[in-house]
Amino acid sequence: MDEIKAFILSLQFMTRIPINIQIDADKNDFHRMAKYFPFVGGVVGTVVSLMFYASKNIFPREIAITIALASSYILTGAMHIDGFADTFDGLFSNRSRDRMLEIMRDSRLGTNGVLALVFLIILKILFLTDIKGNLIYSTLILMPLIGRFSIVLAAYASRSARGGEGLGGLIIGKISIAELILSLLFTSFVGMIFVHFTVLLKLLAISSIVTYLITKYISMRIGGMTGDTLGAVNEFAELVIAVSMYFLSITKV
């Protein structure tokens, strides 16, 4: 698989953007697309920030933020937030490892998943609403950008809990150190367009630590990572960026 095909495949895999290009790829090569996930996050973030810009002069700020967030879930088919909910349903079911994995596969949403979704979205809206000035645009782009890098980091630092089955099994435990470094470089290149390098370095450090700890905790509970738990990692990382940028904005006032 050449790099252009890998990039297109990453867009097709991670978003609902209609790209009518058929790419024949061996499943053993799918992990090569992962290094482009941050670029995909940058695309998602750009659309989200444009939605906020288009809405902010029509609706109150809280509603404009909500519309922007909704556009991100529409653009990605809600794949990450769905995995976030499934992860909470499984991990907090108080069941055996195998049963937790079965619950995560269940398409029905449980109480733990609903509560997790509600609190996640409320927290995102509250922190984003209070971010001052033009930092909100940088934040809306950095959240999915660094969130997608966190997926790559978690996939690199873990193994598949399902023995390589499922969509997550295409990349979990298969990403090389070179692909991880390229993903980090892509994240840094795009991120430095919107914030100073020292700020970006702090954001990456905080989100990476949180990602590593969550990955190790989940791996301890179910013996590895799944596609759902990678989605959860993305959502946690996005929230970490929103909280961090909120504190950055109030210290600048």
Secondary structure, DSSP 4 states (H G I P E B T S, - for coil): --HHHHHHHHHHHH------------GGGGGGGGGGHHHHHHHHHHHHHHHHHHHTTTS-HHHHHHHHHHHHHHHTTTHHHHHHHHHHHHHTS---HHHHHHHHH-SS--HHHHHHHHHHHHHHHHHHHT--TTHHHHHHHHHHHHHHHHHHHHHHT--BTTTT-TTGGGTTTT--HHHHHHHHHHHHHHHTTTS-HHHHHHHHHHHHHHHHHHHHHHHHHHSSB-HHHHHHHHHHHHHHHHHHHHHHHHHH-
